[in-house]
Amino acid sequence: VEMVLGDKKFLTFYFLTGFGAILLHSLVQFYELSNYTSQWENAFVSGHIDYKEYIRLCNQLPISLGASGAIFGISAAFAFLYPDREIHLMMVIPVKAKFAVAGYIVYSLFQGLENNPLDSVAHFAHLGGALIGLIILSQWRKKNII
């Protein structure tokens, strides 16, 4: 992907997909956490928890940090640029890149919607990176930049 885009464009692409990952993940987190914080606020106002407990709960809100969304954007870019190139899952099963990445997008979507509290993967960050990556590449291809 870097050889097709060039160094500077690849770095720009990487950071933009990373920001796309942050954006979608943050929007989903804001939506999900607004329900919890309003419940905590109601419990505080009604006297069921004190101020220290309210602050403790708010300080435990999850923070995400990582590059997986940008990496997933690069994976989507690979599938976009080389859709019929075979990759090997578990080093054995040959699968075309377009099917492997599309399958992982569907998997991430279902895992993100499942909302498993024990799952520590930011699935919507992966989806945000892939989505922004595909949008950028389709626009660059339309403008003959790549």
C-alpha positions as CSV (number, residue, x, y, z in Angstrom):
1,V,0.0,0.0,0.0
2,E,2.9,2.4,0.8
3,M,4.5,1.7,-2.5
4,V,1.3,2.6,-4.4
5,L,0.6,5.7,-2.3
6,G,4.1,6.9,-1.7
7,D,5.7,7.8,1.6
8,K,3.9,11.1,2.3
9,K,0.5,10.1,1.1
10,F,0.7,6.8,3.0
11,L,1.6,8.7,6.2
12,T,-1.4,11.1,5.6
13,F,-3.6,8.1,4.9
14,Y,-2.4,6.3,8.1
15,F,-3.2,9.3,10.3
16,L,-6.5,10.1,8.7
17,T,-7.7,6.5,9.2
18,G,-6.5,6.7,12.8
19,F,-8.5,9.9,13.3
20,G,-11.5,8.2,11.6
21,A,-11.1,5.3,14.1
22,I,-11.0,7.7,17.0
23,L,-14.1,9.6,15.7
24,L,-16.4,6.6,15.2
25,H,-15.2,5.0,18.5
26,S,-15.7,8.2,20.4
27,L,-19.2,8.7,19.0
28,V,-20.2,5.2,19.9
29,Q,-18.6,5.5,23.4
30,F,-20.4,8.8,24.0
31,Y,-23.7,7.3,23.1
32,E,-23.2,4.2,25.3
33,L,-21.7,6.1,28.2
34,S,-24.3,8.9,28.2
35,N,-26.8,6.2,29.5
36,Y,-24.5,5.2,32.4
37,T,-23.6,8.8,33.4
38,S,-27.2,9.9,33.4
39,Q,-28.0,6.9,35.7
40,W,-25.1,7.8,38.0
41,E,-26.2,11.5,38.0
42,N,-29.8,10.5,38.9
43,A,-28.5,8.3,41.7
44,F,-26.3,11.2,43.0
45,V,-29.2,13.7,42.8
46,S,-31.6,11.3,44.6
47,G,-29.0,10.6,47.3
48,H,-28.4,6.9,46.5
49,I,-24.6,7.6,46.0
50,D,-22.5,10.4,47.4
51,Y,-20.3,12.8,45.5
52,K,-17.1,10.7,46.0
53,E,-18.8,7.6,44.5
54,Y,-20.1,9.7,41.6
55,I,-16.6,11.0,40.8
56,R,-15.1,7.5,41.2
57,L,-17.6,6.1,38.7
58,C,-17.0,8.9,36.2
59,N,-13.2,8.4,36.5
60,Q,-13.6,4.7,35.6
61,L,-14.9,5.5,32.1
62,P,-12.9,3.6,29.6
63,I,-10.1,5.3,27.5
64,S,-8.9,3.8,24.3
65,L,-5.4,4.2,22.9
66,G,-4.0,2.2,20.0
67,A,-3.3,2.0,16.3
68,S,-5.6,-0.8,15.4
69,G,-8.1,1.4,13.6
70,A,-5.4,2.8,11.4
71,I,-4.0,-0.7,10.7
72,F,-7.5,-1.8,9.8
73,G,-7.7,1.2,7.4
74,I,-4.5,-0.1,5.8
75,S,-6.0,-3.6,5.6
76,A,-9.1,-2.1,3.9
77,A,-6.7,-0.2,1.5
78,F,-4.9,-3.4,0.6
79,A,-8.3,-5.1,-0.2
80,F,-9.3,-2.0,-2.2
81,L,-6.1,-1.9,-4.2
82,Y,-5.6,-5.7,-4.6
83,P,-9.0,-7.3,-4.2
84,D,-8.1,-10.6,-5.8
85,R,-4.7,-11.0,-4.2
86,E,-4.8,-14.1,-2.0
87,I,-3.8,-14.0,1.6
88,H,-3.5,-17.0,3.8
89,L,-5.6,-17.2,7.0
90,M,-3.7,-19.0,9.8
91,M,-0.9,-19.4,7.1
92,V,-3.0,-22.2,5.5
93,I,-6.3,-21.2,4.1
94,P,-6.1,-19.0,0.9
95,V,-8.7,-16.3,0.7
96,K,-9.0,-13.3,-1.6
97,A,-8.2,-10.1,0.2
98,K,-11.7,-8.6,-0.6
99,F,-13.4,-11.5,1.2
100,A,-11.0,-11.6,4.1
101,V,-11.3,-7.9,4.9
102,A,-15.1,-7.8,4.2
103,G,-15.5,-10.8,6.5
104,Y,-13.5,-9.1,9.3
105,I,-15.6,-5.9,8.8
106,V,-18.8,-7.9,9.3
107,Y,-17.3,-9.7,12.3
108,S,-16.3,-6.4,13.9
109,L,-19.7,-5.0,13.3
110,F,-21.5,-7.9,15.0
111,Q,-19.0,-7.9,17.8
112,G,-19.4,-4.2,18.3
113,L,-23.2,-4.5,18.3
114,E,-23.1,-7.4,20.7
115,N,-21.8,-5.0,23.5
116,N,-20.1,-7.7,25.5
117,P,-18.8,-6.1,28.7
118,L,-15.8,-8.5,28.8
119,D,-14.7,-7.6,25.3
120,S,-11.9,-5.0,25.5
121,V,-11.6,-4.6,21.7
122,A,-12.6,-1.3,20.2
123,H,-14.6,-2.8,17.3
124,F,-16.0,0.5,16.1
125,A,-12.5,2.0,16.0
126,H,-11.7,-0.8,13.5
127,L,-14.8,0.0,11.5
128,G,-14.0,3.7,11.6
129,G,-10.5,3.2,10.2
130,A,-11.8,0.9,7.4
131,L,-14.6,3.3,6.5
132,I,-12.5,6.4,6.3
133,G,-9.8,4.4,4.5
134,L,-12.2,3.2,1.8
135,I,-13.7,6.7,1.5
136,I,-10.3,8.3,1.1
137,L,-9.1,5.8,-1.5
138,S,-12.3,6.0,-3.5
139,Q,-12.0,9.8,-3.6
140,W,-8.3,9.6,-4.5
141,R,-9.0,7.1,-7.3
142,K,-11.9,9.3,-8.6
143,K,-9.5,12.3,-8.7
144,N,-6.8,10.2,-10.3
145,I,-4.5,10.8,-7.3
146,I,-3.7,7.0,-7.1
